[in-house]
Amino acid sequence: MKSEQNIILDVLKTAIEKEKDDKECYLNAVLKSGNEASRKLLQSLALEEDTHRQKLEEIYLAIQKKMAWPAVYFPPDKSKTLMDLLTGVCETTGVNVKTSSIELGIINAAIKKEKESYDFYKSQSQNATDKAERNFYEAIADEEREHELILVHYNEYLTDPVDWFTRVEHHSLDG
């Protein structure tokens, strides 16, 4: 029977591999993308996944040395930086964005990956026995959810840029 430490290490190994795979998928998608906004967003998401991997590896080493689950710091509002990047690039590109089925497929696949990551980390948070462990998984799940929402937002821009600009710029009719 596996010890609790070994179970935690196995979960962390799985998470590390997941983050590596997600980063690689994003970098491959950058090469396939024909759109500057997509490339910038996907490159930024690849960097985010790499940051997650690094944090997971730090925790893995601490647990492997039979230490307590370390507290992990997540800077606030990282998703705001990604959203600002996306909004800026979309505003520069304007409503004449060229969208292909390949581009939409890339973004929809990324949305699916982020949803899977959210589900994975949310599940781990619910199974966590240590408060620091639960907090970590909750924080990383929240980041994955933000990534998903940013990608959904971007998908909306690609499919209907005029409507996207109307919503983003909050135009309303004055009476």
PyMOL commands that set and color helices and strands:
alter all, ss='L'
color gray80, all
select helices_A, chain A and resi 4-32+36-64+78-93+101-127+131-159+161-168
alter helices_A, ss='H'
color red, helices_A
deselect
rebuild
show_as cartoon
